[in-house]
Amino acid sequence: MTRWHQTAPHDEGAAPVAQPWAGATTAHHPVALPTLDQAWARLAALDPAAYARTRNALDGAVSGLSPYITHGLLSLPQVLAGVHQHHPMAVQHKFVYELGWREFGRHVWAQQGAGIFRSLHPGPLPDEAYAPQLPPDIRQGCTGVPVVDRAVQALYATGHLHNHARMWLASYVVHVRKVHWRAGADWLYAHLLDGDLASNHLSWQWVAGTGSSKPYVFNAENVARFAPAAWHSEGSVIDTDYEALDRMARSPGAVVPAAALAPVLTEPALSSQPPDWLGARPPQAADVAGREVWLVHPWQLGALPADLPADTVVVGLWLADFHQAWPWSEARWRFVGTRLAELAGLHWWGDAEAVGRALAAARRVRSVAEPHLQPWLGQWAQALPAPRLFPRVERACTSFSQWWTRASKGFDSAADLLSQSQG
Ligand SMILES: Cc1cc2nc3c(=O)[nH]c(=O)nc-3n(C[C@H](O)[C@H](O)[C@H](O)COP(=O)(O)OP(=O)(O)OC[C@H]3O[C@@H](n4cnc5c(N)ncnc54)[C@H](O)[C@@H]3O)c2cc1C
């Protein structure tokens, strides 16, 4: 991976793409600004009744909260409390249910560990039937299937995609083009502002049929119902009935575009290192010797705890071991870095060994637990439990419905659920 440089995606014939933090919008996805105020404003704007009615449409009343939730600017209990305060809801409300999907992903991750990066069970075809790489025409938004090309354009422009668009894109990649879900998942993760290894990789498995009972397929009629005209894909490979699409998903051999089209988009560059403007430096024992340390990491960007001792050094941690395995787009580095810079004056960029060596000089080190840093954080810091909305489900659940039945059992209103949540 290279250090990133400016390669703004372009779309011939379309308006130039604005940078996410410039406050621009695309037709359907207002871009995310990395501030707490913005997160709370989005929360305040949520109308759960409209959400339940319209959430499947690309211009539906979805929250746009995922970058803030992924990076810990808002916890799930804060989100639900914020909405419930103005719009009292039952636990079985569609919005609570969707929040549940995020926590279900954490449940599976805790049970499976690195197993979430492999097929959880056999899908419609053996793993070897799928290509290990994403083809250039998908990456460059020139498949000729409008729903796919528009989704890639929106992804690169905003770092966000509506849930339905993610499902369509993933389904096309896996079931039409016969690309392994893991290749698609790694690519999408890198470009999303809300990329979360559990939500993302398990959703790809759900679409692929390796984490669900059947492959998810969609057709042009479905797109026409939920997306604007520019996405409609009549006459394309997906303009057929569900039986034919299901057969396609279960048959080896990719359906490739008849003719190569000129590339429309340039994929934004990825980087495994923090941008220079963050001023991150190698971990040094002298920074923390004899001091109380609070480690802030990219998944914990809410307010600092109010009760930190006066001599606490707040260290922003950028762990090379993680970022070298999972590079991010420039937009994501900027989203996360801008907020982390507000929380910590000192930023460390180093590998686990260097971080551990430096922290050994501290009096005490604390942080908040986070599965993305699972193998490392606990070695150096007392990690406070991550916020949790639902009660812990001890039994390993393989489907959302199994988990939901247990996690929501005994709760009628969102207030009941909130009364036992943590964080
Ligand atoms: C292929 C694919 C990849 C995905 N990758 C990610 C990812 O990397 N990170 C991520 O946060 N979500 C991911 N999702 C889930 C979902 O698409 C996004 O959470 C949602 O689109 C975010 O938009 P929103 O905040 O407006 O969601 P809303 O519909 O307003 O939902 C509110 C919150 O609930 C949670 N949520 C809603 N739906 C889901 C879901 N299906 N799975 C998990 N959490 C959910 C999110 O935290 C979301 O912010 C993925 C889905 C698919 C199909």
The ligand as a Tripos MOL2 file, in Angstrom:
@<TRIPOS>MOLECULE
LIG
   53    58     1     0     0
SMALL
NO_CHARGES

@<TRIPOS>ATOM
      1 C1        -22.6170   -5.7720    2.2540 C.3       1 LIG1
      2 C2        -22.8810   -4.9430    3.4930 C.ar      1 LIG1
      3 C3        -21.8240   -4.3700    4.1750 C.ar      1 LIG1
      4 C4        -22.0740   -3.6300    5.3380 C.ar      1 LIG1
      5 N1        -21.0080   -3.0640    6.0090 N.ar      1 LIG1
      6 C5        -21.2210   -2.3630    7.1430 C.ar      1 LIG1
      7 C6        -20.1420   -1.7800    7.8570 C.ar      1 LIG1
      8 O1        -18.9750   -1.9460    7.5040 O.2       1 LIG1
      9 N2        -20.4290   -1.0380    8.9560 N.ar      1 LIG1
     10 C7        -21.7130   -0.8500    9.3920 C.ar      1 LIG1
     11 O2        -21.9130   -0.1520   10.3970 O.2       1 LIG1
     12 N3        -22.7480   -1.4180    8.7530 N.ar      1 LIG1
     13 C8        -22.5460   -2.1540    7.6380 C.ar      1 LIG1
     14 N4        -23.6120   -2.7000    6.9740 N.ar      1 LIG1
     15 C9        -24.9570   -2.5780    7.5460 C.3       1 LIG1
     16 C10       -25.7730   -1.3770    7.0370 C.3       1 LIG1
     17 O3        -25.7560   -1.3160    5.6500 O.3       1 LIG1
     18 C11       -25.2740   -0.0390    7.6130 C.3       1 LIG1
     19 O4        -25.1220   -0.1110    9.0060 O.3       1 LIG1
     20 C12       -26.2800    1.0690    7.3050 C.3       1 LIG1
     21 O5        -26.5230    1.1560    5.9240 O.3       1 LIG1
     22 C13       -25.7520    2.3820    7.8170 C.3       1 LIG1
     23 O6        -26.6080    3.4490    7.4600 O.3       1 LIG1
     24 P1        -27.4680    4.1720    8.5680 P.3       1 LIG1
     25 O7        -26.5870    4.5870    9.7000 O.co2     1 LIG1
     26 O8        -28.2710    5.2210    7.8810 O.co2     1 LIG1
     27 O9        -28.3800    2.9740    9.0730 O.3       1 LIG1
     28 P2        -29.7920    2.9570    9.7740 P.3       1 LIG1
     29 O10       -30.6970    2.1240    8.9450 O.co2     1 LIG1
     30 O11       -30.2420    4.3200   10.1320 O.co2     1 LIG1
     31 O12       -29.5330    2.1050   11.0950 O.3       1 LIG1
     32 C14       -29.0800    2.6800   12.3230 C.3       1 LIG1
     33 C15       -27.8460    1.9390   12.7740 C.3       1 LIG1
     34 O13       -28.1370    0.5550   12.9960 O.3       1 LIG1
     35 C16       -27.0140   -0.2520   12.6350 C.3       1 LIG1
     36 N5        -27.4140   -1.1220   11.5130 N.ar      1 LIG1
     37 C17       -28.4660   -0.9520   10.6800 C.ar      1 LIG1
     38 N6        -28.5480   -1.9840    9.8190 N.ar      1 LIG1
     39 C18       -27.5210   -2.8060   10.1020 C.ar      1 LIG1
     40 C19       -27.0500   -4.0540    9.5760 C.ar      1 LIG1
     41 N7        -27.6980   -4.6720    8.5770 N.pl3     1 LIG1
     42 N8        -25.9470   -4.6160   10.1150 N.ar      1 LIG1
     43 C20       -25.2940   -4.0140   11.1540 C.ar      1 LIG1
     44 N9        -25.6950   -2.8480   11.7000 N.ar      1 LIG1
     45 C21       -26.7780   -2.2590   11.1840 C.ar      1 LIG1
     46 C22       -25.9200    0.7220   12.1900 C.3       1 LIG1
     47 O14       -25.0830    0.9840   13.3020 O.3       1 LIG1
     48 C23       -26.7200    1.9410   11.7600 C.3       1 LIG1
     49 O15       -25.9830    3.1300   11.8250 O.3       1 LIG1
     50 C24       -23.3990   -3.4580    5.8140 C.ar      1 LIG1
     51 C25       -24.4560   -4.0640    5.1040 C.ar      1 LIG1
     52 C26       -24.2010   -4.7870    3.9610 C.ar      1 LIG1
     53 C27       -25.3620   -5.4180    3.2270 C.3       1 LIG1
@<TRIPOS>BOND
     1     1     2 1
     2     2     3 ar
     3     2    52 ar
     4     3     4 ar
     5     4     5 ar
     6     4    50 ar
     7     5     6 ar
     8     6     7 ar
     9     6    13 1
    10     7     8 2
    11     7     9 ar
    12     9    10 ar
    13    10    11 2
    14    10    12 ar
    15    12    13 ar
    16    13    14 ar
    17    14    15 1
    18    14    50 ar
    19    15    16 1
    20    16    17 1
    21    16    18 1
    22    18    19 1
    23    18    20 1
    24    20    21 1
    25    20    22 1
    26    22    23 1
    27    23    24 1
    28    24    25 2
    29    24    26 1
    30    24    27 1
    31    27    28 1
    32    28    29 2
    33    28    30 1
    34    28    31 1
    35    31    32 1
    36    32    33 1
    37    33    34 1
    38    33    48 1
    39    34    35 1
    40    35    36 1
    41    35    46 1
    42    36    37 ar
    43    36    45 ar
    44    37    38 ar
    45    38    39 ar
    46    39    40 ar
    47    39    45 ar
    48    40    41 1
    49    40    42 ar
    50    42    43 ar
    51    43    44 ar
    52    44    45 ar
    53    46    47 1
    54    46    48 1
    55    48    49 1
    56    50    51 ar
    57    51    52 ar
    58    52    53 1
@<TRIPOS>SUBSTRUCTURE
     1 LIG1         1 GROUP 0 **** ****
